[in-house]
Amino acid sequence: MMTQVRKRLLDDARLLPASIKAELNVTAGATIGYSSEVPEHPIDNVFDGRDGPGGTYWESPQENRAEVLLIEFDQPQKISRLIFEVEERQSERTQEIRLEASCDSGIQFHQLLVQEFVFSPAGATFQREDLRMSLSGVSHLRLTIVPNKNGSGRARLTSLRLFT
């Protein structure tokens, strides 16, 4: 006699230790500054929870122009994990994302990361970064997105999630 398997689907956050699994509600606790957006793909899409391949995304209106996203927290934050995703299905290009943090109300920023995403419609079209860090007192996070480090295209970001 075969018994029925008891099962449950684990989402990403449940796989984390309790000490770092609290996801920050960025839209409720911060102002999002941005250098530009396409009305069909606004910055709101980065935080709407529809991530992964085929998810909604933010996109800049101009090709080959670096763009800036600035998260201005209402209260200083502790950040232990950051997940961001980028998808590009049309162009072969390299997009660079620079991540910087400020703990002094945006007066000085310290570089945390420079990440390149290499896309090819015939190969890699989606990339996800899951980074662990230990930051406290963060007042601002700045992402500078260079869409055309190699090739041509528009700055694009599918999702950004932060955890305490």
Secondary structure by P-SEA (a helix, b strand, c coil): cbbbbbbbbbcccccccccccccccccccbbbbbccccccccccccccccccccccbbbbccccbbbbbbbbbccbbbbcbbbbbbbbcccbbbbbbbbbbbcccccbbbbcbbbbbbbbcccccbbbbbbbbbbccccbbbbbbbcccccccccccccccccc
